[in-house]
Amino acid sequence: MKAMAHKERIKFFFVIPGILWVLIFTIFPLLYSLRLSFFQARLGQDQTFIGMGNFQGAFSDYRFWNSLSITVFFVVVSVSLTVLLGLGLALLFNRPRRGLRFFRSSFVLPIFTAPIALGYLGLTIFHEDVGAVNVALRMLGVVNPPGWFHQVWAARLAITLVDVWQWTSFCFLVLLAGLQNLPEELYEAAQLDTSSGWGIFRHITLPLLAPVLFTVTILRLVETLKVLDIPFSMTSGGPGAATQTYSFYVYLVGLRNFNAGYASALAYILLLIMLFISSFFFNRLRAIYD
Amino acid sequence: MDKRVVTLVGLIALLSTMWFGGAAPTHQAGPVRATAAPTILGFPAATELEAKTAQAAFNAADKGKPDPAWKGKKFTIAVYSAGQRGAISGPLYFWRNKFTELTGATYDIVEIPFAELREKIYSDFTTSAYKYDVIINCSNWYGDAIANDWIQPIDKYFNEPRMPKWDRASIAPAVANLMKWGEHWYGTNNDHDAQVLYYRRDILSDPKWQAQFKQEMGRDMPVAMDTWEDVLEIAKFFNRKDWNGDGKPDNGISLHLKVGGQGFFHFMALSAPYVVTPYLGQPPTKVTKYHNVYWFDPETMEPLINSPGHVRALETLIALSKAGSPAMWGWSLGEAWADFLSGKSVLVFSWGDVGSLAEDPTQSKIAGKLGARGIPGTKQPYDLEKKQFLNLSKPNMVGNQVGCSWHPVLSKFAKNPDLAYYFMAWQATPPINHWNVYMGWTGVDPGTTYDWFPPAGKATIDEYVAGGYKADDAKSFIGAFTDNFYRYPIFQNYIRIPGTPEMMEVWDVHLSEAVTGQVSPKEALDRTYQDWQKIIDNIGRAKLLKLYQQSIGYTK
């Protein structure tokens, strides 16, 4: 009995480091930044309680709305493209073919590249004078190729494409694993009823793959909502603030301009947006399972 | 061992390597230690001439009396990242062995990318880490450093026998003021930033092009380029013409305004003569509510940044942008310089680095063809008092000290402050500072009497030729800087109050919005005005007003 009690106690001992880790590095910063969001807290100034002032300030700050709208564009385009391309590639490679292993390995390489490095790579690829993209476009007869760094929509597209290039392989990998786990028997049975590949995909593959698709989509959503490195290194948020994403703006406010109170409020608004989106998706996922 | 286990361990190792390798910062922010690079006379020099001239400077420099107790000590310097032969950071590497030879001590150099430099240094102080003993400081950070009590005055060392003596009186007053706050010195002499206009001397003096200009424009080419309007006309004339004979159309002017690429500094220099007007009594440099002001109303702290003068200057900048490569709004500083240095544009206005780089055969095709003059003026400045544009017979010329004028300051928390100051003072001694100036690769720009040619100073052409300059290029380049610092009647004042970097950041964004056609020049500057008002209110208007008045010497 005593040995049992000791055994019970010791298991808590082993959990303590984990609990401390979470308390120090997750819970404390979370609570501290929540507190900061209600204060005017700038470098070198005394902190002053201002209630909801920072949150109210955000809604009247045109740079807040600008960065939010850019992020929405980025999220919609990037998530759609990565998931669709990833799905397409997964379907393509979900059958025996030569060199499959090589292609699978090659496709995942971009995931392991630091986004900031990819941003600098993007800088050279999309360079308006000597970048590979514009050189190729000129060879194809385009007289005035896009100004990737000084035209608003071209710049937005450029950072999106770099992100798509990095994360398509992630979607491909997860969706391929999902496809390979689908039961063969269903396909064999379906092939007795129809020869339409589209019909099989629509009525069998897609519904069965839906949970995986939802998971991939939500992971991508959360990731793209936080994007900072690529616009930081590639366009510095320009031209103007045309590629200044939400996280980029929070970074500028908090770490460049040291306005910690306002930056915390902005970060909490992003957290709320993410929670809302995640809840929506998880509810939908639950509905599918039910 | 089970094959699957081996595979799993291998996979984990591979992923860890890739993950941590990929997640590692792209720039080394830790100290860069001395390496066993080949040296000449103890210097990591590129040529024997470089080493010999450096040795002569070393011999001539005052060395004070290094304290034997410093032997084996070390301190840390934070500087923006440009590498061992790069601008501003390069001299730190170059002189390190000699510092050890003198003192028995050494220093670590922490290079930080420009985009992260301020936040890294500010974070170091605010988190009480105090890793850096000496900071190679941008002059517009003073407001924050002083307000937060991060750096210490250095006056107490001036008469210390241990310390090398440097010549404060030789520094151009405009730059010397940037090393001081109130009555105290905080920085030692190093770099002297200002912007001047560079041009292709061979092209503008070519009778063929002058005749063609007259034929097309109906008047003589205004080669003196006293006004921005003249510059615009010349840039337009040469733009899209194959004036360098490579069979392709070339550019009139080279500009840049990519966000974060320091383009706003260039607008600062361009716009000064449109906004800053002299006091009509004596002295003309007297700061009043309406004269010799550029940034704020010195009585209310209301930003002047959207004044009609600023708006017209921005319109001029946009007009100039149409006389160059269409891609240049996506360029950073280096790309704009490269366009000029590779012989593809006739004009560029920027810092002294262009003058030095023009002589570097690895980067330039225009050595021996360089012309330079002080920043042009305008005959139509805006009078803040009369609230109208003037129509002058002579252009309004305004000197500038635009840029950072990078120089060392001593942290209040330095572990070995005496040793650190010794280094700062030793680097500021005239022979070493002048060597850094005439060796172009160092990025140290001229600004002291020993950099100027007689009668303004005592430098010789031979010194610059030894540094790799063509004699005529050096005359023109140094002449332009001398004009800027000593011959312009008035000066644009320098902003260095707390919050300056934040104001520059939003200004940079709004200028980019204007030049890329997202908003009109007026709207861009109105946005800047609104943002600056918010920043001022946020930091405290009364506090900033007092500091601003002190920093520009305004008294009622």
Interface residues (C-beta under 8 A of the other chain):
Chain A: Q40 R42 L43 G44 Q45 F112 T113 A114 I116 A117 Y120 E128 D129 N144 G147 W148 F149 H150 Q151 V152 F232 S233 T235 S236 G237 G238 P239 G240 A241 A242 Q244 L252 L255 R256 N257 F258 N259
Chain B: L15 M18 W19 G22 A23 A24 T26 A115 R118 E119 Y122 S123 T126 D144 A147 N148 K258 V259 G260 G261 S325 P326 A327 W329 G330 P498 P501 E502 E505 V509 H510 S512 E513 T516 Q518 V519 N538 I539 G540
